[in-house]
Amino acid sequence: MATILEGIDSPEQVKKLTPPELDQLASEIRERMITVLSNNGGHLGPNLGVVELTLALHYVFNTPADSFLFDVSHQAYVHKLLTGRQKQFDTIRTPGGLNGFMLRTESEHDCYGAGHAGTALSAALGMAVARDRTGGKEHVVAIAGDAAFTCGITYEALNNIAHHTKRLIVVLNDNEWSIDNNVGAIATYLNKIVTSPRFDYLHEAAGKLVEKMGGVKALRMARKAGEVAKGMLWPSVIFEELGLKYYGPIDGHDTATLIKTFEFLKKQDRPVLLHVLTQKGKGFEPAMQKQKKFHGLGPYDPETGETKPLGRRTYSEVFADTMVKLADSDPKVVAITAAMPNGTGLDRFQPHHPDKYFDVGIAEEHAVLFAAGLAAKGYKPFCAIYSTFLQRAFDPVVHDVCLQNLPVVFCMDRGSLSADDGPTHHGLFDISYLRSIPNLVHMVPKDEDELADMLFTAKLWNGPIAVRYPRGLGPGTPVKDVPRAIPVGKAELLQHNSHDRVAIFALGALVPMAEELARKLEGEGISAAVINARFTKPIDVEMLEFFARSAEVIVTLEDHVLRGGFGSAVLEELNTLGLATPVVRIGWPDQFIEHGKLEPLRARYGLTPEAALEKLRPLLKMPQKQPV
Ligand SMILES: Cc1ncc(C[n+]2csc(CCOP(=O)(O)OP(=O)(O)O)c2C)c(N)n1
């Protein structure tokens, strides 16, 4: 028998459903997400938590005329299911399939793309002001998690909203979790609202408050809301002082109450904030038990939630274990994460050194400035921030760390493709954006052991220094018990002959590709040197000059955009040296790369030994490849 969900081609059909049908649809959505994500992986917990909320939003509002902006937008799967994409939902996060985040090119219902946190309120205000200026009547709704309220930008928006528009709806989706436990004063404040002993008294008084604010209809709505555990209205000082009328907290799993509340809120002529309480992972026991794990994960057993162990340590784990060693022997070493203890691996570090561990919330700018302050007072902060998220802290990196030449270490996980996630999460720009900054050293390890050595090198270095490493597993190189310092700015010569015609300078994860390319060249009678470049700044000019003078062609391999990347650095140095040796640069093109699987994407964009070989043929006057 066809399910209700199978009949949903647009939000129009949601509006026609009866309350029991809406409940039935909520169960079907949960089932579908649990099944599909058990294959594809994804953000299960956050999406299970917003099923009723998203149903109510689509019941009351009319996208695409009205605009929904989901902060981060990792919790927009339900929105996708209700906006004409349920048939394609099985493809989510797979190559060529639906993206795991809102994407403007994917649907007219995705009015705003995102993947980084804290952007929804500012962008929503922009849309509301645009609407006001053109005399539009449509609604703009920003839906942000409690952790988005640890982001500075969210407060920059709150500081402006009431000054610039009378009509904007902010939904604070409070499930008490970031990826890990939410942190800081605002998390405590929200928790106080929900758990205050005054809650019961105010619960009683809620009817009166609503009567004053919204008339009889709202009163009825509040009484209905009062029937559910958290259904009450309680003014919150922070948001009210910022000019947003605060409503809530209400039960985010009670579709009927949510619908009535949104009907009420859409008639308000002042900006409002609705505080909604939801449970992350709702409806799937393993996800309700293990909030952190089920925030986002790879394939799992749809019955038990079990996942397959990877078998080896990931780069993040090697990073964390090395940090434990470094902190064991140096009281000045501290580690900082911006709400990513799990993703960066620092949750392994924390139990060993709780007093040297700081989770500052989703606040990358603050994390870097905080590190700068610690470094200015003699500490050695290791700031673990993904390559893509460090983009947000560019100015503090320049103005606060590098200008003052402070010894902060930037540890950039996901320096490469974050393949299933797609363009919001790919870490493909850090060489470019960091290489231009004076005083900064930037390095890339070829394997796990070299990562440990680079972290040790960074500990000894008295200035800003950054290391990037990819997501997931490395090649499996055993890590020495005691790390060793690497000379800064020196590359590692891996293979060399006196008659090398080609010199391949490779970075990080692409060193094996360089070795494979050298083998292929050898197969055609051409000797090639292979160099593990290690540093993108300063690059090893001595080694480069030697090969630029002795070989016919230089090849650079990097898991990074070509513009401004390592190959560009090589060209700049050759220009300074006055050498015109041809350079074949292999890396990502000047475009945003879609989500997919790592190896097929590399193949599509020419990051393969075969593609490099074809580029070399004319330069080395090799026979052209025979067509197959
Ligand atoms: C700038 C930035 N830093 C870090 C992240 C990683 N991140 C993705 S979701 C998330 C937590 C979101 O929590 P919340 O907004 O409360 O939503 P929930 O998942 O709990 O529904 C974090 C830290 C990000 N997306 N953007």
The ligand as an SDF file (V2000), in Angstrom:
LIG
                    3D

 26 27  0  0  0  0  0  0  0  0999 V2000
   31.3780   27.5380   11.3480 C   0  0  0  0  0  0  0  0  0  0  0  0
   31.0810   26.1080   11.6850 C   0  0  0  0  0  0  0  0  0  0  0  0
   31.7900   25.4770   12.6430 N   0  0  0  0  0  0  0  0  0  0  0  0
   31.5220   24.1930   12.9460 C   0  0  0  0  0  0  0  0  0  0  0  0
   30.5360   23.5100   12.2880 C   0  0  0  0  0  0  0  0  0  0  0  0
   30.2950   22.0300   12.5720 C   0  0  0  0  0  0  0  0  0  0  0  0
   28.9340   21.8010   13.0550 N   0  0  0  0  0  0  0  0  0  0  0  0
   27.9630   21.3320   12.2440 C   0  0  0  0  0  0  0  0  0  0  0  0
   26.5200   21.1500   13.0160 S   0  0  0  0  0  0  0  0  0  0  0  0
   27.1660   21.6430   14.4780 C   0  0  0  0  0  0  0  0  0  0  0  0
   26.3160   21.6720   15.7060 C   0  0  0  0  0  0  0  0  0  0  0  0
   24.9910   22.2510   15.4320 C   0  0  0  0  0  0  0  0  0  0  0  0
   24.2390   22.2240   16.5920 O   0  0  0  0  0  0  0  0  0  0  0  0
   22.8300   22.8960   16.5730 P   0  0  0  0  0  0  0  0  0  0  0  0
   22.8830   24.1530   15.7660 O   0  0  0  0  0  0  0  0  0  0  0  0
   22.3680   23.0310   17.9620 O   0  0  0  0  0  0  0  0  0  0  0  0
   21.9310   21.8830   15.7610 O   0  0  0  0  0  0  0  0  0  0  0  0
   21.5830   20.3680   16.0900 P   0  0  0  0  0  0  0  0  0  0  0  0
   22.5120   19.5280   15.2770 O   0  0  0  0  0  0  0  0  0  0  0  0
   21.7700   20.1540   17.5620 O   0  0  0  0  0  0  0  0  0  0  0  0
   20.1850   20.2240   15.6640 O   0  0  0  0  0  0  0  0  0  0  0  0
   28.5210   21.9660   14.3460 C   0  0  0  0  0  0  0  0  0  0  0  0
   29.3970   22.4160   15.4410 C   0  0  0  0  0  0  0  0  0  0  0  0
   29.8440   24.1980   11.2780 C   0  0  0  0  0  0  0  0  0  0  0  0
   28.9050   23.6060   10.5480 N   0  0  0  0  0  0  0  0  0  0  0  0
   30.1270   25.4850   11.0050 N   0  0  0  0  0  0  0  0  0  0  0  0
  1  2  1  0
  2  3  1  0
  2 26  2  0
  3  4  2  0
  4  5  1  0
  5  6  1  0
  5 24  2  0
  6  7  1  0
  7  8  2  0
  7 22  1  0
  8  9  1  0
  9 10  1  0
 10 11  1  0
 10 22  2  0
 11 12  1  0
 12 13  1  0
 13 14  1  0
 14 15  2  0
 14 16  1  0
 14 17  1  0
 17 18  1  0
 18 19  2  0
 18 20  1  0
 18 21  1  0
 22 23  1  0
 24 25  1  0
 24 26  1  0
M  CHG  1   7   1
M  END
$$$$
